[in-house]
Every structure is written in structure tokens, then in C-alpha cells.
Amino acid sequence: MKRTQFLIMALSALLIMSCGQTYKSHKVIEDFMKNSMKLEDFDVLSWSNPGIANFVSDSILNVMHRDAEKERLVSGTVKYVPRTERLQFIQVKYAVEKDTITQTFYLDDNNKGVVGFKNN
């Protein structure tokens, strides 16, 4: 019985930590959208589950940054956080006026900020 209780408590703790990390990721992305993308009125329709991005190099991130500027998805100088060895990604589907947009956001492994993003 004690082993079962321990497993339940361990799984509960893991679930709570996971929910906290997911909430933090959502907050980081929403802040980036408001501050760097200057989106004032948007409604998030859905979030994907966080995933690990294995093949995102510095050159790919540079292309994402240039494309975001060229397509005027960002406003002014954007402060991306530095790339870490392991990145996580989350796809966000949101509505702005009558448009529905889906983008993938890449975050550092500490959930401190957005490393880059792209349109899907």
C-alpha cells in the first residue's frame, strides 16, 4: 500500500510541475506576442503540447528572425533570448480580427523567453 501511495504522490507532483511549466511557456509566448509582435487584441484558439526541437541551428534561427522582420511580424528591435542546446516548441493558433494564424514558437530550455518563431 505504501508503494502505491508513493507512486500516486510522485505522479501528482510531476503533473503539477508539468502544468506549471506549460502555464509559464504560454505566458512567455503571450508576453512576446504583446511586446515584440505588438499584437494588442488577439484570442488564442489552441496550444499544442510542448515538444522538443532537435534540429534548429543558429542559421535556421537567423532565417526565422529575418523572415519575421521582412514580413513585419515583429515591431522594432526584438530581444530574443539566446539559443540553448535543447529547445522546446509550441504551436499556437490565434485569431486577430477575422484572420486565423498558426505559428510555432521556440523557447529556451529554461522557459525564459522566445528564441525564434515561424509561420506555419
NUMARLUM-106526 format. One record per residue (C-alpha): residue number from 0; residue in one letter; x, y, z. Coordinates in nm, 4 decimals. Layout:
+-----+------+----------+----------+----------+
:  nr : rest :        u :        v :        w :
+-----+------+----------+----------+----------+
: NUM :    A :        X :        Y :        Z :
...
+-----+------+----------+----------+----------+
This chain:
+-----+------+----------+----------+----------+
:  nr : rest :        u :        v :        w :
+-----+------+----------+----------+----------+
:   0 :    M :   0.0000 :   0.0000 :   0.0000 :
:   1 :    K :   0.2812 :   0.2442 :   0.0802 :
:   2 :    R :   0.4415 :   0.1899 :  -0.2583 :
:   3 :    T :   0.1140 :   0.2703 :  -0.4345 :
:   4 :    Q :   0.0716 :   0.5871 :  -0.2280 :
:   5 :    F :   0.4265 :   0.6928 :  -0.3107 :
:   6 :    L :   0.3658 :   0.6396 :  -0.6832 :
:   7 :    I :   0.0435 :   0.8405 :  -0.6698 :
:   8 :    M :   0.2167 :   1.1258 :  -0.4869 :
:   9 :    A :   0.5118 :   1.1222 :  -0.7287 :
:  10 :    L :   0.2853 :   1.1255 :  -1.0336 :
:  11 :    S :   0.0749 :   1.4043 :  -0.8830 :
:  12 :    A :   0.3855 :   1.6142 :  -0.8191 :
:  13 :    L :   0.5070 :   1.5543 :  -1.1737 :
:  14 :    L :   0.1683 :   1.6557 :  -1.3146 :
:  15 :    I :   0.1608 :   1.9750 :  -1.1070 :
:  16 :    M :   0.5145 :   2.0686 :  -1.2161 :
:  17 :    S :   0.4293 :   1.9951 :  -1.5790 :
:  18 :    C :   0.1182 :   2.2154 :  -1.5637 :
:  19 :    G :   0.3250 :   2.4936 :  -1.4083 :
:  20 :    Q :   0.5856 :   2.4722 :  -1.6850 :
:  21 :    T :   0.3158 :   2.4712 :  -1.9536 :
:  22 :    Y :   0.1482 :   2.7758 :  -1.7975 :
:  23 :    K :   0.4874 :   2.9519 :  -1.7858 :
:  24 :    S :   0.5506 :   2.8712 :  -2.1543 :
:  25 :    H :   0.2101 :   3.0110 :  -2.2514 :
:  26 :    K :   0.2770 :   3.3285 :  -2.0515 :
:  27 :    V :   0.6213 :   3.3756 :  -2.2109 :
:  28 :    I :   0.4716 :   3.3396 :  -2.5604 :
:  29 :    E :   0.1773 :   3.5697 :  -2.4900 :
:  30 :    D :   0.4128 :   3.8359 :  -2.3498 :
:  31 :    F :   0.6293 :   3.8050 :  -2.6621 :
:  32 :    M :   0.3220 :   3.8429 :  -2.8829 :
:  33 :    K :   0.2138 :   4.1570 :  -2.6978 :
:  34 :    N :   0.5564 :   4.3200 :  -2.6627 :
:  35 :    S :   0.7574 :   4.2152 :  -2.9681 :
:  36 :    M :   0.4815 :   4.1461 :  -3.2181 :
:  37 :    K :   0.2699 :   4.4387 :  -3.0946 :
:  38 :    L :  -0.0484 :   4.2316 :  -3.1012 :
:  39 :    E :  -0.2902 :   4.4093 :  -2.8733 :
:  40 :    D :  -0.6128 :   4.2284 :  -2.9494 :
:  41 :    F :  -0.5771 :   3.8576 :  -3.0175 :
:  42 :    D :  -0.7525 :   3.5457 :  -2.8959 :
:  43 :    V :  -0.5595 :   3.2217 :  -2.8544 :
:  44 :    L :  -0.7697 :   2.9416 :  -3.0016 :
:  45 :    S :  -0.5400 :   2.6491 :  -2.9211 :
:  46 :    W :  -0.1988 :   2.5478 :  -2.7920 :
:  47 :    S :  -0.0114 :   2.2358 :  -2.8945 :
:  48 :    N :   0.1589 :   2.0226 :  -2.6349 :
:  49 :    P :   0.5206 :   2.1312 :  -2.5825 :
:  50 :    G :   0.7737 :   1.9355 :  -2.7838 :
:  51 :    I :   1.1498 :   1.9178 :  -2.8132 :
:  52 :    A :   1.3063 :   2.0769 :  -3.1217 :
:  53 :    N :   1.6091 :   1.8728 :  -3.2228 :
:  54 :    F :   1.7284 :   2.0298 :  -3.5471 :
:  55 :    V :   1.7099 :   2.4066 :  -3.5031 :
:  56 :    S :   2.0514 :   2.5547 :  -3.5760 :
:  57 :    D :   2.1728 :   2.9115 :  -3.5370 :
:  58 :    S :   2.1403 :   2.9626 :  -3.9130 :
:  59 :    I :   1.7776 :   2.8457 :  -3.9075 :
:  60 :    L :   1.7057 :   3.0866 :  -3.6217 :
:  61 :    N :   1.8698 :   3.3699 :  -3.8181 :
:  62 :    V :   1.6398 :   3.2938 :  -4.1117 :
:  63 :    M :   1.3370 :   3.2972 :  -3.8769 :
:  64 :    H :   1.4461 :   3.6353 :  -3.7371 :
:  65 :    R :   1.4977 :   3.7847 :  -4.0865 :
:  66 :    D :   1.1653 :   3.6468 :  -4.2122 :
:  67 :    A :   0.9821 :   3.7907 :  -3.9110 :
:  68 :    E :   1.1299 :   4.1332 :  -3.9821 :
:  69 :    K :   1.0738 :   4.1102 :  -4.3582 :
:  70 :    E :   0.7114 :   4.0027 :  -4.3151 :
:  71 :    R :   0.6633 :   4.2723 :  -4.0484 :
:  72 :    L :   0.5566 :   4.0187 :  -3.7876 :
:  73 :    V :   0.7673 :   4.1988 :  -3.5277 :
:  74 :    S :   0.7936 :   4.5636 :  -3.4429 :
:  75 :    G :   1.1250 :   4.7372 :  -3.3810 :
:  76 :    T :   1.4246 :   4.5637 :  -3.2328 :
:  77 :    V :   1.3293 :   4.2275 :  -3.0908 :
:  78 :    K :   1.5142 :   4.0841 :  -2.7938 :
:  79 :    Y :   1.5186 :   3.7116 :  -2.8460 :
:  80 :    V :   1.6735 :   3.5069 :  -2.5666 :
:  81 :    P :   1.9942 :   3.3201 :  -2.6516 :
:  82 :    R :   1.9639 :   2.9731 :  -2.8003 :
:  83 :    T :   2.0232 :   2.6861 :  -2.5621 :
:  84 :    E :   2.1337 :   2.3376 :  -2.6595 :
:  85 :    R :   1.7830 :   2.1979 :  -2.6156 :
:  86 :    L :   1.4827 :   2.3980 :  -2.7344 :
:  87 :    Q :   1.1168 :   2.3362 :  -2.6859 :
:  88 :    F :   0.8469 :   2.4376 :  -2.9300 :
:  89 :    I :   0.4769 :   2.5108 :  -2.9036 :
:  90 :    Q :   0.2362 :   2.5756 :  -3.1893 :
:  91 :    V :  -0.0188 :   2.8479 :  -3.1256 :
:  92 :    K :  -0.3348 :   2.9073 :  -3.3245 :
:  93 :    Y :  -0.4828 :   3.2504 :  -3.2623 :
:  94 :    A :  -0.7291 :   3.4959 :  -3.4114 :
:  95 :    V :  -0.6627 :   3.8596 :  -3.4959 :
:  96 :    E :  -0.9722 :   4.0356 :  -3.6223 :
:  97 :    K :  -1.1031 :   3.7922 :  -3.8872 :
:  98 :    D :  -0.7726 :   3.6154 :  -3.9543 :
:  99 :    T :  -0.6676 :   3.2847 :  -3.8006 :
: 100 :    I :  -0.2916 :   3.2452 :  -3.7692 :
: 101 :    T :  -0.0831 :   2.9428 :  -3.6702 :
: 102 :    Q :   0.2770 :   2.9918 :  -3.5644 :
: 103 :    T :   0.5436 :   2.7807 :  -3.3987 :
: 104 :    F :   0.7357 :   2.9420 :  -3.1137 :
: 105 :    Y :   1.0734 :   2.8107 :  -2.9985 :
: 106 :    L :   1.1716 :   2.8664 :  -2.6357 :
: 107 :    D :   1.4960 :   2.8118 :  -2.4477 :
: 108 :    D :   1.5181 :   2.5136 :  -2.2160 :
: 109 :    N :   1.4574 :   2.7308 :  -1.9070 :
: 110 :    N :   1.1364 :   2.8909 :  -2.0409 :
: 111 :    K :   1.2904 :   3.2358 :  -2.0036 :
: 112 :    G :   1.1926 :   3.3569 :  -2.3472 :
: 113 :    V :   1.1370 :   3.3087 :  -2.7175 :
: 114 :    V :   1.4399 :   3.2115 :  -2.9262 :
: 115 :    G :   1.2554 :   3.2398 :  -3.2576 :
: 116 :    F :   0.9233 :   3.1743 :  -3.4281 :
: 117 :    K :   0.7820 :   3.0992 :  -3.7697 :
: 118 :    N :   0.4537 :   3.0995 :  -3.9561 :
: 119 :    N :   0.3129 :   2.7552 :  -4.0329 :
+-----+------+----------+----------+----------+
